[in-house]
Amino acid sequence: MAKKVLIVGNGGREHALAWKIAQSPEVGKLYVAPGNAGTQEWNVAIAATDIPGLLEFAQKEGIDLTIVGPEAPLTLGIVDAFQKEGLRIFGPTQEAARLEGSKSFAKEIMEAAGVPTAQSRVFSEPEQAKEYIKQMGAPIVLKADGLAAGKGVIVAMDLDTALTAVDELMDGSLGESGKLLLVEEYLEGQEVSLLCLCDGEHAVALVPVQDHKRALDGDLGLNTGGMGTYSPPPFWNPELEEEALRTIVQPTLQVMKDKGMPFQGVLFAGLMLTKDGPKTLEFNVRFGDPETQVVMARMESDLFKVLWACTEGQVENLKLAWKKETTLCIVMAAPGYPLAYAKGIPITLPEVPAQESVIFHAGTALSQGGELQSSGGRVLGVTAWGDDLNQARQLGYALVEKINFPGAHYRKDIGVKGL
């Protein structure tokens, strides 16, 4: 029987997941809620956080597997709601999703699991945080405790920036997310995103990715949700993967299971490769964005079968197949992003050579006349692959040049760290 799949979300990650799931011979019907212009053929007009609406749709349509893209529905308990009704869903429960929903909770779990991570302290009073920062000095890292869509982290290279950051993160503009502040030691090294598929007990790593978080070339400017990625980073190797699974991922899964909240879904470990080995910067509890774009482009295995195995507790038996090519994703954002930006900018896309590239939609929509336009901050994920990083960069940036998107903001140095 051909299976019915529902993907929840509307970003670049969800377009990449849909693009890959649609290639599975097992899948007969695909839905994306609410989706974007890139997933138009599969879209259902239900918001990602409308859990009753999604649940009703899944029951009515007889959905065989639901895949949750963004963190918000996970932290709201979509998995619990679906499981309660006997529906199969890929992602962690509301309790387990606190690994991303609360930075202080994640630190407690890391501590209990003996996971290598940055030293940190949690504050509820701005003045106490400032006193501590003055003692510690800069560089130092400040993180709002709750979800802040990639905007809740400030890496302060000097004391003035750090002290100002306390006020910025705790001034109430982030709501509940800014009630607690995590102040953390600054770790040096190369940053790597390692996404692992988990079934509550076992984990299998996907290919490693390097993300570019800052808005401007040379890692300058404000933190964003991610301006581009590439895979594989040349400084990664099988020994590092084994070490990360053994010292970080597996102990975390064990503690979560011991605490009665087994973790099923994607455990995304943000790692810093320090001189003392990999250390954990943070955990996310879902596919990364824009990491997913390059991971899906490299995956040869059937994603539907792989995620089904996770929901069956069969991760131990998974053998994943990957393309050898280097893959690169360049995010094209609206002018002004990550601050205030315009929407409704008309976009014209070129024909794309499918054997070497794909344009994933993120913040896009169709106008009433059916014209493609921007509807968000990060708008397109231009993804290309080649024999090596140089070739992937050339193909990716050549494709960016062909896209008509007035005022588009993008970094020109995606992948340069890997050269």
N, C-alpha and C positions, 0 to 999 in steps of 0.2 A: 504493500500500500504506500503510495506516495505521501510523504509527510507534509504537514502544514506548520510553518514557522512564523513566529511573530518577533520582530526586533523592535525594542523600545528605545526611542531617542530620535534626534533630528540633526546630528552633527556629522563631521567628516568621518569619525569613527564608525558611525552607524551606516554611512554609505559604503565604507570599506567592508564592513561585516556583511552587508546585504549583497554586495558585488561578489563576495566569496561564497556565501551560502547559496546564491542563485546558481552557482556552478555545480552544485551537488546533484548527482543523478537521483538521490533519495528524496529530494525536496520537490513536491508538486506545486505547492502554493506558498507564496511569501508575502508577508505584510510588514510594513514599517510604520510605527506610530510615534509621532506624527510625520516624521521624515522631512525631506527638503526637495528642492527641484531635481536633484540628482537621482532620487529614489521615487520619482513621480509615479512610475508604473505600479508601485507596491504600496503607496501611501494610504493611511487611514487617519482621519482627522480626530485623533484622541491624543491629548497632551501626555507627555512622559510621566507626569506626576499625578495624573488622574487614575489612581489605582482601581477604584470601583469600575470606572469606564473600561479600563484595559481588561480587568477580570471578566466583566460581562461579555466583552467582545471575544475573549479567548474561549469562554464556555460556549457561546453561541456558534462560533466557527469551528469548534472542535480542534483547537490548536494543539499540536503534539509537543512543541518545544517553544518556550519563550526565552529570548536572549536579551538581557538588560544591558544597555550601553552606559548611560550616565550614572553618577553616584547618587543624585537626589532621590530617585525612586527607591534605590537600595536602602538608603538611610531612613526612608519613610516606611519601609517594611513591605515592599511589593512581593518579595520572595515568600515571606510568611503568609501573606494573603492568598497567593496562588497555591502554595503547598497545602494550606488548610482545606482548599477545595479539591485537592488531589491532582492538581495540574503540574506538569513537569516544567521547571524553570531553571535557567542557568544563572547563578549569582548567589552571593552570601545573604544570610538572614539579616534582619535589622540589627540584632546584637553583634553579629560578626562584622557587619559593615562599619561598626564604630572604629575599626582599625583605620579607616579614613575619616570618619565623621568627627573623631576627637583625637587630636594629636597627643594629648596627655594620656588618654587611654592606650594609644599605640605604644607610647613610651613605657607604660606599666607592663604591657605584654612583652615588649622587647627585653625589659629588665628581668622579668620572670623566666624568659626563655634563654637568657644569657646571650642575646644577640648583640654583636658589635655595632655600636652606634655612637653618635656624638653625645658628650656630656650635656645635660640640660637641667633647667629648673622651670617650674610653672608658677606664674604669678597672677593674682586677681587684682592687685593694687598697683597702679602705674608707678607710684613713687618708689615702692619696694623694688620693682623691676629696674628702675633707673639707677638705684643705689648699687644693685648687683652688677649692672652693666659697667658702671664706673669702676668697680673693683676688678672686673674681668678684662676691660679694655676691648679694643676693636682689632681686627675684624670679628664680627659676631653676627649670629643669625637670629631673627625674630619671626615667630610664626603665630598667627591667630589660631586658637585651638580648633575652631570648627571649620565647616566648608566655606570657601570664599572664592570658588571658581578660578583658582590659580593666582588670585590677587592678594592672598593673605600671608605671603612670605616676603620679608625684606632682608636682603643680605647687605649688612652695613659695613662698609670698609673703614669708616672712621667713627669716632665717638659721637659727634654732632648728629650724624645721620641716624645712629642707633637710638639716641635719646628722642629725636623727633619721631622716629618710627614707633616708639612706644605709644605716643599720643595718637598717631595716625591709625594704628591698629586697634586701640582701645577707646577711641572717641565715640563709639556707639554707631558709627556708619556701617559696621559689619554686623550689627545686631547681636544676637546670641553668640555668633562665631567669635566675636572679639572680647567676650567676657573674661576669658582666660588667655594668658599670653605665655608662650613657650619661648624661653631664651636659651640658645644652644651654641655650643662651641662651633667655630668655623672649621670645616674640614677641607683640606687641599687635595687635589687630584683630578682625575677624569671622572665625569659623571656618566653612569650607564643606567638605562631602564631595563630591568629584567622582569618580564611578565611570565608568571607561572600558572599553569592550569592545575587546579586542586579539586580533590573529591572529598575533602574532610580529613583525609589521612595521608595521602600521597600527593606528590607534585611532579610536574614535568615542565621544564623551562622551554619557553619559546625562544626565538633568536634574539640576541642582545641588540639594543638600539641606543643611539645617542641622540638626546633631544637638545634643542636650543631654546632656552626659556626666556632670555631677555629680548626686548623688542628690537634692539639695534645691533648692527654689525659689531664684531669684537666683543660680544657679550656686554654691551652697554645698554643703558635705558631701563625702563621698567620691566618687572616680571610680567610674563603673559601666561596664557594656557599652553604655550608652545608655538614657536615660529618655524619649526622644521625638524626633520629627523633623518637619520640614515642608519643602515644596517648592512653588514656587521661593522662595529668599530674595530680597527686593526689591533688595538691593545687588549682585546678580549681573547681568551683561549679556553679550551675545555677544562683546564685545571681551575681557573677562576670560577667557571660555572659550577663545578663540583663543590668548590669551597663555599660558594654562596648558598647552594642548596643545603649543604651539610650544616653550616654555621648560622644561617639566617632563616631560610624558608621552612625547612623541616622542623626545627625547634619551635618556630612560631605556630605551625599547624598542631604540634603536639600540645602546647600550652592551651591553645584555643579549644582543642578537643577535651583536654582535662578540665577546662572551666565550663564544659557543657555547651559550647557554642562552636561546633565544628565548622571549618571554613570550606565552603564549596563555591567555586567560581574562579575569577582571576585574582591572584595575589600579585600585585605590581610592586616590586621592591625597587625604590629609587636608591641606587648605590653610589657611593663615592669610592673610587679605587685609590686608597691611601697607601702610603709606604708600609703601613702595617696590615695591608690586605683590604678586602671589601668591607665597608661600613655602611649601615643603613641610614639614609637621610630621612626617608618616610615610607609609609605603605599607602598604596591606593588599593581599592577593592574592585577594580573593573579594568577593562581594556583601556589603555592610555590613548590620548588623542593629542598629537598626531603620530604616536607610535604604531597604532593599529594599521595605519595606511601602509607603512613599509613592511610590517609583519605579514599582513594578508597578501601583499604583492609577492612576498618570498615563499609563502606556504604552498607546498605541493599536495599535502594531505587534504582529505575532504573535511572541511571545518564542521559540517553538520555532524558527521560520525564522531569526530573528536569531542565536541561539546556534549553529545549524547552520552559518550563513555564517561565523562566527568559526572553527569547526573546519575549514572549507574554505579559509581564507586569503582570504576575500572581504569583509573589513571595509570596504575602500575603497569598495565599491559600495553600502554600507548607507545607506538614508535612513529615519531613525526618525520616527515620528509620535507626537505627545504631546497629551494633553488640556490645555486652557488652565487648567482649574480649579486652585486652590490646594488642596493635600492635606496633611493633618496626621495624625500618629500619636502617640497618648498611650500610654506603656507603664504597665500596671498590674502592680506587683511585689508579691511576698509581704512581709508585715510583717517588718522587720529587714534586708531586702536593702539594700546588698550584703554585709552581715555575715551572721551565722548567721540562718537563717529557717526557719519551719515549712513542712512539706509536707502534702499531704492536706487542704487547706482546701476545703470544698465551694463550688462556684460555680454560680450560675444565670444564664444569659444571656437577654436579651430578644429579641424578634423585631427584625430589623434591616432598615431600608429600603434595599434593595440599590442603589437609584439614587443614594444619597448616603453610604453607609458600609459597612464590612466589619470584622468582628472577627477579627484573625489570632491564632491560638493560638501560644504559645511553650512555657512550662513547664506543660503540661497533660497529664492522663492520665484514663482512665476507671477508676473503682473496679471491684471485682469485680461489684458490682451494676449497673454501667453508668452510674454517676453521674459527672458532670464534677467534677474536683478539681485543685488545683494540684500540680505535681511539680517546680517549679524556682523560681528567684529572680525572673526576669522572666517573667510568666505570660501576659499578654494584650497585644496591640498594637491598641488601638482606633483605627481609621483612618477619617477622614471627609474629604469634599471639598466645596468651595463656590465661589461666584463670586470670593470674596476670602478673605484670611487670617482676617478677623473672623468671616465666616460659617462657615468650616471649623472654627474654634475653638469656636464656639457649638454646632455640630452634634456635634463630637467630645466635648466635655465634657457635653453633654446625654445622650449615649449612655453615657458613663462612669457617670453618676448612676443609670442604669437597671440597671446590672450588680450583681448581688448577690454580693459577694466580700468577706466579713468581714475587716476590718483592712487592706484593700489599700492599698498605698503608691503614690502617683503625684504627679507635679509638676503644679501648677496654672498654670504659666507657660509651657507649651510654645508656641512661636511668638511670644511677646511681643517678643523682639528684633527681629522682622520688622515690628512695628507702629511 
